[in-house]
Amino acid sequence: MKVSVIIPTYNRAELVCESIDSVLAQSYNDYEIIVVNDGSTDNTASKLKKYGNKIRYYEQANGGVNKARNFALSKARGEYIATLDNDDLWQHNKLDLQVKILNNFPEIAFTFSNFSIYKSQNNIQPDGIQTWYSSPKSWNDFYEKSIKLNEFTNEDSTSNTGSASLFIGNIYQASLQTYYVLPSTALFRRNMIPEDVKFVEHDSICGDWDFFARLSRDNKVAYLDYDTTYNRSHEDDVRLTRTNWKKQLELRIDFIERLYLQDKEFYENNKYITDLTYSKRLKALYRQQLLDGERHAAKTTLQKYHSHTAEPGISYTFLWLLCHVPAIQYPLSALRHLRGSMRNN
């Protein structure tokens, strides 16, 4: 068995069937499909019966997407592991291309790719990964080297696939500040997963961000700038982009604390950028907590900020005074509303 495809699902009976169908339609066929029903209350179980032995089906009490992923990993038999969210779809050649990449580059821990944003059959946006960033990424500047896909495959050099570029490098330090891997685009080696590395179960937002950052800690990865996957765009509480800003900040801070601040070697060599990123997140969270009237929480956040800011000075003193002013959230909220009105006029 070469590839294990793991699909966690919760209350998406129709969509998960479409996801499974996109796997069954792959041009590559040495795989197994593991579906973990994470306590669905809809008709998921009955819908999936039609697949019979085409899938390995498991059920568990609702514990979140990452708990389901970890359970599926424990059951996987493949040399390579592919993750697929229960609403995303694969291009027919997704596995074929990525298996070739891992086969040809044994030094890389995993490969992942670009994707298309799928809003409807008539509304599909290519190059979806660039929508994650405030300014376009230049992959040639970001990765150590690049190679055309047709240099090690039999893809037609004039086709979109054959002319696509593969970029190889390390994303561990860069992952401190932002994310790069859509889980549904990834294929990774099971034997390169450290024993202590799993998807973080208490964090459904940054848990996969954490997982792929850890896999890249001591290994190179390969990014394929070709849309292998359709990522559905819709409302979902466990999507980072759909999560309220304060919650995002809390989870991003927790991610830095449990990974980069605990990585002594990395922190010693990258203290400035780590503290800068961490303190920016803390300062933003502090402001939001003040706006929400959470003065006690704001004081705790400010203490962390103070310990990781090189030159707190007047800025820290001002922030300290703010969190000791009763009902400070009301004038702050009014000021923010005024600034917003001025920008819109």
C-alpha positions as CSV (number, residue, x, y, z in Angstrom):
1,M,0.0,0.0,0.0
2,K,1.6,3.3,-1.1
3,V,-0.9,6.0,0.0
4,S,-3.4,6.3,2.8
5,V,-5.9,9.0,2.3
6,I,-7.5,10.2,5.5
7,I,-10.8,12.0,5.5
8,P,-12.3,13.2,8.8
9,T,-15.9,14.2,8.5
10,Y,-18.7,15.8,10.6
11,N,-22.2,16.5,9.5
12,R,-21.4,16.8,5.8
13,A,-23.0,13.8,4.3
14,E,-23.4,15.1,0.8
15,L,-20.0,16.9,0.6
16,V,-17.9,14.1,2.0
17,C,-19.3,11.8,-0.7
18,E,-18.1,14.3,-3.3
19,S,-14.7,14.3,-1.7
20,I,-14.5,10.5,-1.7
21,D,-15.6,10.4,-5.3
22,S,-12.7,12.7,-6.2
23,V,-10.3,10.2,-4.7
24,L,-11.9,7.3,-6.5
25,A,-11.5,9.2,-9.8
26,Q,-7.7,9.6,-9.3
27,S,-5.5,8.5,-12.2
28,Y,-3.3,6.9,-9.5
29,N,-4.8,3.8,-7.8
30,D,-2.4,2.4,-5.2
31,Y,-4.2,3.8,-2.2
32,E,-6.7,3.2,0.7
33,I,-9.3,5.6,1.9
34,I,-9.9,6.0,5.6
35,V,-13.0,7.9,6.6
36,V,-13.5,8.9,10.3
37,N,-17.0,9.9,11.2
38,D,-16.4,12.4,14.1
39,G,-19.8,11.9,15.8
40,S,-22.0,13.2,13.0
41,T,-25.7,13.7,13.8
42,D,-26.8,13.8,10.2
43,N,-27.2,10.8,7.8
44,T,-23.4,10.5,7.1
45,A,-23.2,6.9,8.3
46,S,-26.0,5.7,6.0
47,K,-24.7,7.8,3.0
48,L,-21.3,6.2,3.3
49,K,-22.6,2.6,3.2
50,K,-22.8,2.7,-0.6
51,Y,-19.0,2.7,-0.8
52,G,-18.7,-0.7,0.9
53,N,-15.1,-2.0,0.9
54,K,-13.9,1.0,-1.2
55,I,-13.3,2.8,2.1
56,R,-12.3,1.9,5.6
57,Y,-14.9,3.5,7.8
58,Y,-14.7,4.3,11.5
59,E,-16.8,6.2,14.0
60,Q,-15.8,8.1,17.1
61,A,-17.5,10.4,19.6
62,N,-17.2,14.0,18.4
63,G,-13.7,15.2,19.3
64,G,-12.8,17.6,16.5
65,V,-11.1,17.3,13.2
66,N,-7.6,16.8,14.5
67,K,-8.6,14.0,16.9
68,A,-10.2,12.3,13.9
69,R,-7.0,12.9,11.8
70,N,-4.8,11.3,14.5
71,F,-7.1,8.3,14.8
72,A,-7.0,7.8,11.1
73,L,-3.2,8.1,11.2
74,S,-3.1,5.3,13.8
75,K,-5.0,3.1,11.3
76,A,-3.1,4.0,8.1
77,R,-1.1,1.4,6.3
78,G,0.4,3.5,3.5
79,E,4.0,4.6,3.1
80,Y,2.6,8.1,2.3
81,I,-0.2,9.9,3.9
82,A,-2.6,12.3,2.2
83,T,-5.1,14.5,4.2
84,L,-8.3,15.5,2.6
85,D,-11.0,17.7,4.2
86,N,-14.5,16.5,3.9
87,D,-15.6,19.4,1.6
88,D,-12.6,19.7,-0.6
89,L,-12.0,18.0,-4.0
90,W,-8.9,16.7,-5.8
91,Q,-7.9,17.1,-9.4
92,H,-7.8,13.7,-11.1
93,N,-3.9,13.7,-11.2
94,K,-3.2,15.0,-7.7
95,L,-1.9,11.8,-6.2
96,D,0.0,10.7,-9.3
97,L,2.0,14.0,-9.4
98,Q,2.7,14.0,-5.7
99,V,3.7,10.4,-5.5
100,K,6.2,11.1,-8.3
101,I,7.6,14.0,-6.3
102,L,8.2,12.0,-3.1
103,N,9.6,9.1,-5.1
104,N,12.1,11.4,-6.9
105,F,13.1,13.5,-3.9
106,P,13.7,11.1,-0.9
107,E,15.1,13.9,1.2
108,I,11.9,15.9,1.5
109,A,9.4,15.2,4.4
110,F,6.3,16.2,2.5
111,T,5.0,17.9,-0.6
112,F,2.0,20.3,-0.9
113,S,0.6,22.5,-3.6
114,N,-1.4,25.4,-4.8
115,F,-5.2,25.2,-5.0
116,S,-8.3,26.7,-6.5
117,I,-11.0,28.4,-4.4
118,Y,-14.3,26.7,-5.3
119,K,-17.3,28.8,-4.7
120,S,-19.5,27.2,-7.3
121,Q,-19.1,25.4,-10.6
122,N,-19.2,28.8,-12.3
123,N,-17.1,30.6,-9.8
124,I,-13.6,29.0,-9.3
125,Q,-10.6,31.2,-8.5
126,P,-7.2,29.7,-9.4
127,D,-3.9,30.4,-7.5
128,G,-5.8,30.3,-4.2
129,I,-2.7,30.3,-2.0
130,Q,-1.8,33.9,-2.9
131,T,-5.1,35.1,-1.4
132,W,-3.6,34.2,2.0
133,Y,-1.0,36.9,1.9
134,S,-1.2,40.7,1.9
135,S,1.2,40.9,-1.0
136,P,2.1,38.2,-3.7
137,K,4.8,35.7,-2.7
138,S,7.7,35.3,-5.1
139,W,8.5,31.6,-4.7
140,N,11.8,31.8,-6.4
141,D,12.9,34.2,-3.7
142,F,11.4,32.1,-0.9
143,Y,12.6,28.6,-1.7
144,E,16.2,27.4,-2.1
145,K,15.7,25.9,-5.6
146,S,13.1,25.3,-8.2
147,I,12.7,22.7,-11.0
148,K,10.1,22.2,-13.7
149,L,7.8,19.3,-13.2
150,N,8.5,17.8,-16.6
151,E,12.2,17.4,-15.8
152,F,11.4,14.3,-13.8
153,T,8.0,13.3,-15.1
154,N,6.7,12.5,-18.6
155,E,4.3,15.5,-18.5
156,D,4.0,17.5,-21.7
157,S,6.2,20.6,-21.2
158,T,3.6,22.7,-23.0
159,S,0.8,21.7,-20.7
160,N,-0.2,23.5,-17.5
161,T,1.0,20.5,-15.5
162,G,4.3,20.0,-17.3
163,S,5.3,23.6,-17.2
164,A,4.5,23.9,-13.4
165,S,7.4,24.6,-11.1
166,L,8.4,22.6,-8.0
167,F,10.1,24.6,-5.2
168,I,12.2,22.9,-2.6
169,G,13.3,24.4,0.7
170,N,12.5,24.7,4.4
171,I,9.4,26.5,5.8
172,Y,10.0,26.1,9.5
173,Q,11.1,29.6,10.3
174,A,8.7,31.2,7.9
175,S,5.8,29.3,9.5
176,L,6.4,31.3,12.7
177,Q,4.7,34.2,11.0
178,T,2.1,32.8,8.6
179,Y,0.8,29.5,7.2
180,Y,1.7,27.8,3.9
181,V,0.0,24.4,3.8
182,L,-3.6,23.7,2.9
183,P,-4.0,20.2,4.4
184,S,-6.0,18.9,1.5
185,T,-3.0,19.5,-0.8
186,A,-0.4,17.7,1.3
187,L,1.2,14.3,0.9
188,F,3.8,13.3,3.6
189,R,6.0,10.4,4.5
190,R,4.8,8.4,7.4
191,N,8.3,7.4,8.5
192,M,9.3,11.1,8.8
193,I,6.7,11.9,11.4
194,P,8.5,12.2,14.8
195,E,7.0,10.0,17.5
196,D,5.9,13.0,19.5
197,V,4.3,14.9,16.6
198,K,0.5,14.7,16.1
199,F,-2.2,17.1,15.0
200,V,-2.9,19.3,18.0
201,E,-6.3,18.1,19.1
202,H,-7.3,21.1,21.3
203,D,-6.7,23.5,18.4
204,S,-8.8,22.9,15.3
205,I,-7.7,26.2,13.8
206,C,-3.8,26.2,14.0
207,G,-3.4,22.4,14.7
208,D,-2.5,21.5,11.1
209,W,-0.3,24.7,10.9
210,D,1.6,23.3,13.9
211,F,1.8,19.8,12.5
212,F,3.3,20.8,9.1
213,A,5.7,23.3,10.8
214,R,7.0,20.5,13.0
215,L,7.5,18.1,10.0
216,S,9.6,20.8,8.3
217,R,11.7,21.4,11.5
218,D,14.7,19.3,10.3
219,N,13.6,18.5,6.7
220,K,13.1,20.1,3.4
221,V,9.7,20.2,1.8
222,A,8.5,20.6,-1.8
223,Y,5.8,23.1,-2.9
224,L,4.2,22.4,-6.3
225,D,2.9,25.7,-7.8
226,Y,0.0,23.9,-9.5
227,D,-3.7,23.7,-8.4
228,T,-4.2,20.1,-7.4
229,T,-7.1,20.7,-5.2
230,Y,-10.4,22.6,-5.0
231,N,-10.9,24.3,-1.7
232,R,-14.5,25.1,-1.0
233,S,-15.2,28.6,0.2
234,H,-18.1,28.7,2.6
235,E,-18.9,29.6,6.2
236,D,-17.3,27.2,8.7
237,D,-16.4,27.7,12.4
238,V,-13.2,25.8,12.1
239,R,-11.7,27.8,9.3
240,L,-9.0,30.2,10.3
241,T,-10.3,32.9,8.0
242,R,-13.9,32.5,9.5
243,T,-12.8,32.7,13.1
244,N,-13.2,35.9,15.0
245,W,-10.1,38.0,15.3
246,K,-9.6,37.7,19.0
247,K,-9.8,33.9,18.9
248,Q,-7.4,33.8,16.0
249,L,-4.9,35.8,18.0
250,E,-5.3,33.6,21.1
251,L,-4.6,30.5,19.0
252,R,-1.7,32.0,17.1
253,I,-0.1,33.0,20.4
254,D,-0.7,29.5,21.8
255,F,0.9,28.1,18.7
256,I,4.1,30.2,19.1
257,E,4.2,29.4,22.8
258,R,4.0,25.6,22.4
259,L,6.3,25.4,19.4
260,Y,8.8,28.2,18.8
261,L,9.3,29.4,22.4
262,Q,9.8,25.8,23.4
263,D,12.4,25.1,20.7
264,K,15.5,26.2,22.6
265,E,17.9,25.9,19.7
266,F,15.6,27.8,17.3
267,Y,14.8,30.5,19.9
268,E,18.5,31.1,20.7
269,N,19.3,31.6,17.0
270,N,16.1,33.5,16.1
271,K,15.3,35.4,19.3
272,Y,14.7,38.8,17.7
273,I,12.2,37.6,15.0
274,T,10.5,35.2,17.4
275,D,10.0,37.9,20.1
276,L,8.9,40.5,17.5
277,T,6.3,38.2,16.1
278,Y,5.1,37.0,19.5
279,S,4.9,40.6,20.9
280,K,3.0,41.9,17.9
281,R,0.4,39.1,18.4
282,L,0.2,39.9,22.2
283,K,-0.2,43.6,21.6
284,A,-3.0,43.0,19.2
285,L,-4.7,40.7,21.6
286,Y,-4.3,43.1,24.4
287,R,-6.0,45.8,22.5
288,Q,-8.9,43.5,21.6
289,Q,-9.3,42.4,25.2
290,L,-9.5,46.1,26.2
291,L,-12.1,46.7,23.6
292,D,-14.1,43.8,24.9
293,G,-13.8,45.0,28.5
294,E,-11.6,42.1,29.6
295,R,-9.2,44.1,31.8
296,H,-8.0,41.2,33.9
297,A,-7.1,39.2,30.8
298,A,-5.5,42.3,29.2
299,K,-3.2,42.7,32.2
300,T,-2.1,39.0,31.9
301,T,-1.4,39.5,28.2
302,L,0.5,42.8,28.9
303,Q,2.8,40.9,31.3
304,K,3.7,38.5,28.6
305,Y,4.2,41.3,26.1
306,H,6.5,43.1,28.6
307,S,8.8,40.0,29.0
308,H,9.2,39.6,25.2
309,T,9.6,43.2,24.1
310,A,13.1,44.5,23.7
311,E,12.3,48.1,24.3
312,P,8.9,48.5,26.1
313,G,9.6,52.0,27.3
314,I,6.9,54.6,26.9
315,S,4.8,52.3,24.8
316,Y,4.5,49.7,27.6
317,T,3.9,52.4,30.2
318,F,1.0,53.8,28.1
319,L,-0.5,50.3,27.6
320,W,-0.2,49.6,31.4
321,L,-2.1,52.8,32.2
322,L,-4.8,51.9,29.7
323,C,-5.6,48.6,31.3
324,H,-6.0,50.3,34.7
325,V,-8.6,52.9,33.5
326,P,-12.2,51.8,34.4
327,A,-14.5,51.3,31.4
328,I,-11.7,52.1,28.9
329,Q,-13.4,50.0,26.3
330,Y,-16.0,52.6,25.6
331,P,-13.8,55.6,24.5
332,L,-11.5,53.1,22.7
333,S,-14.4,51.6,20.8
334,A,-15.7,55.1,19.9
335,L,-12.2,56.1,18.7
336,R,-11.9,53.1,16.5
337,H,-15.4,53.7,15.1
338,L,-14.4,57.3,14.3
339,R,-11.2,56.2,12.6
340,G,-13.1,53.8,10.5
341,S,-15.6,56.4,9.5
342,M,-12.8,58.8,8.5
343,R,-11.2,56.1,6.3
344,N,-14.5,55.4,4.6
345,N,-15.1,59.1,3.8
